[in-house]
């Protein structure tokens, strides 16, 4: 397969964000990991390898803890049975069925303890725990540290190992129970946590989406700007709490508390949620006010123009005070009239790097240039006055 060509902007984006990618996407379950690993094209991870490997080990540890719980529950609650045929009896044998047949064979159902499979699970669990112990220090990196969560899962796994038999490597087949297949896959992903530039005939195991990395990059700039404004930021899965101001940052989830959609025809509430927009970043503050961020990793005037209208639509769909449309750069070749309007806005950004569009009801749509090629500090200083004005 031909290697993907990366621009200087792509490389800068990857170097600044890729180590936090799996945490940002909340890939802490085996189903989530599988969907991410099959999702997109490859990129070069370079210095991100340590953190990604650590997070994959954390994900595998969490998956195996759940698998052990399921395996033990199946053994004692489901009480799976297997047939056994032989001359040795087990339990009660009625005389009426044995006198006519001598010597007799007794056919019975005995509990299936799955000792071999539990031994294999024990072997996988111990190997995964060893990987986690080797990589746990890489879990401390901000802005998405997961050190405490990883240590908690490791402690839980050590405790769970007491309930498993002695470890023994074994086969994992299609007919194996799901908990064993999930554990083996999680361990395999964690063990082979290698990534890099794809070369002909070489497989890359961890893949990233550049557009998602850009969302992460923008998030990092905004959070850093808030910290520079004196706010204390705490992160957890999908949510960042900012102390002292009642400020919460959500990413990749709908801002359902403020949306204006009451219902869609007579369809269910679940369907209503499906048709809602999904802003890349939502910033709640003062309990009810909202600022949205829409990211477009493109330099196409047409695509950014679509993003401008999308940002305006989000402003009213979610009743936000303002929406930021963030993009890295824009090509200046002339297009249609709408694209020309967007280009004119871009030209007027000037050295400041942003421009605000004030709507008649007081709401605003900001167009903000955030190019990963620029210095990170420059971008933080660019977004600070916007955040200070809105929050």
HUHU-V838681 format. One record per residue. N is the residue number from 0. PHI is phi as a letter, one per 20 degrees, with the letter a starting at -180 (none if undefined). Layout:
BEGIN
{{N	PHI} {N	PHI}}
END
This chain:
BEGIN
{{0	none} {1	f} {2	f} {3	f} {4	e} {5	d} {6	f} {7	g} {8	f} {9	f} {10	f} {11	f} {12	f} {13	f} {14	f} {15	e} {16	c} {17	f} {18	f} {19	d} {20	f} {21	f} {22	f} {23	f} {24	e} {25	l} {26	e} {27	d} {28	c} {29	f} {30	f} {31	f} {32	f} {33	f} {34	f} {35	f} {36	f} {37	e} {38	e} {39	b} {40	f} {41	e} {42	b} {43	e} {44	e} {45	l} {46	f} {47	e} {48	g} {49	f} {50	f} {51	f} {52	f} {53	f} {54	f} {55	f} {56	f} {57	f} {58	f} {59	f} {60	f} {61	f} {62	f} {63	f} {64	g} {65	f} {66	f} {67	f} {68	g} {69	f} {70	f} {71	f} {72	f} {73	f} {74	f} {75	d} {76	d} {77	f} {78	l} {79	f} {80	c} {81	c} {82	f} {83	b} {84	c} {85	a} {86	e} {87	e} {88	e} {89	b} {90	n} {91	e} {92	c} {93	e} {94	f} {95	g} {96	e} {97	d} {98	f} {99	f} {100	c} {101	b} {102	f} {103	d} {104	d} {105	d} {106	d} {107	c} {108	d} {109	d} {110	g} {111	e} {112	e} {113	l} {114	g} {115	f} {116	f} {117	f} {118	f} {119	f} {120	f} {121	f} {122	f} {123	f} {124	f} {125	f} {126	f} {127	f} {128	f} {129	f} {130	f} {131	f} {132	f} {133	f} {134	d} {135	f} {136	f} {137	f} {138	e} {139	e} {140	f} {141	f} {142	e} {143	c} {144	f} {145	c} {146	f} {147	f} {148	f} {149	f} {150	f} {151	f} {152	f} {153	f} {154	f} {155	f} {156	f} {157	g} {158	f} {159	f} {160	f} {161	f} {162	e} {163	d} {164	f} {165	g} {166	f} {167	b} {168	f} {169	b} {170	e} {171	d} {172	d} {173	f} {174	e} {175	f} {176	f} {177	f} {178	f} {179	f} {180	f} {181	f} {182	f} {183	f} {184	f} {185	f} {186	f} {187	f} {188	f} {189	f} {190	f} {191	e} {192	f} {193	d} {194	b} {195	r} {196	f} {197	f} {198	c} {199	g} {200	n} {201	d} {202	e} {203	d} {204	e} {205	d} {206	c} {207	c} {208	d} {209	f} {210	f} {211	f} {212	f} {213	f} {214	g} {215	f} {216	f} {217	f} {218	g} {219	f} {220	f} {221	f} {222	f} {223	f} {224	f} {225	f} {226	f} {227	f} {228	e} {229	n} {230	e} {231	e} {232	d} {233	c} {234	d} {235	b} {236	f} {237	m} {238	c} {239	c} {240	e} {241	d} {242	f} {243	m} {244	c} {245	l} {246	d} {247	c} {248	d} {249	d} {250	c} {251	m} {252	c} {253	f} {254	e} {255	f} {256	f} {257	c} {258	f} {259	d} {260	f} {261	e} {262	a} {263	d} {264	l} {265	d} {266	f} {267	f} {268	f} {269	f} {270	f} {271	g} {272	f} {273	f} {274	e} {275	f} {276	f} {277	c} {278	g} {279	f} {280	c} {281	c} {282	d} {283	e} {284	b} {285	l} {286	m} {287	c} {288	f} {289	b} {290	c} {291	d} {292	c} {293	d} {294	d} {295	c} {296	e} {297	a} {298	d} {299	e} {300	g} {301	f} {302	f} {303	f} {304	f} {305	g} {306	f} {307	f} {308	f} {309	f} {310	f} {311	f} {312	f} {313	f} {314	g} {315	e} {316	f} {317	d} {318	l} {319	e} {320	f} {321	b} {322	c} {323	d} {324	e} {325	d} {326	b} {327	e} {328	a} {329	b} {330	f} {331	d} {332	f} {333	f} {334	c} {335	f} {336	f} {337	f} {338	f} {339	f} {340	f} {341	f} {342	f} {343	f} {344	f} {345	f} {346	f} {347	f} {348	f} {349	l} {350	f} {351	f} {352	n} {353	b} {354	b} {355	d} {356	d} {357	e} {358	e} {359	f} {360	e} {361	n} {362	f} {363	c} {364	c} {365	d} {366	d} {367	c} {368	e} {369	c} {370	e} {371	g} {372	f} {373	f} {374	f} {375	g} {376	f} {377	f} {378	f} {379	f} {380	f} {381	f} {382	e} {383	g} {384	f} {385	f} {386	f} {387	f} {388	f} {389	e} {390	d}}
END
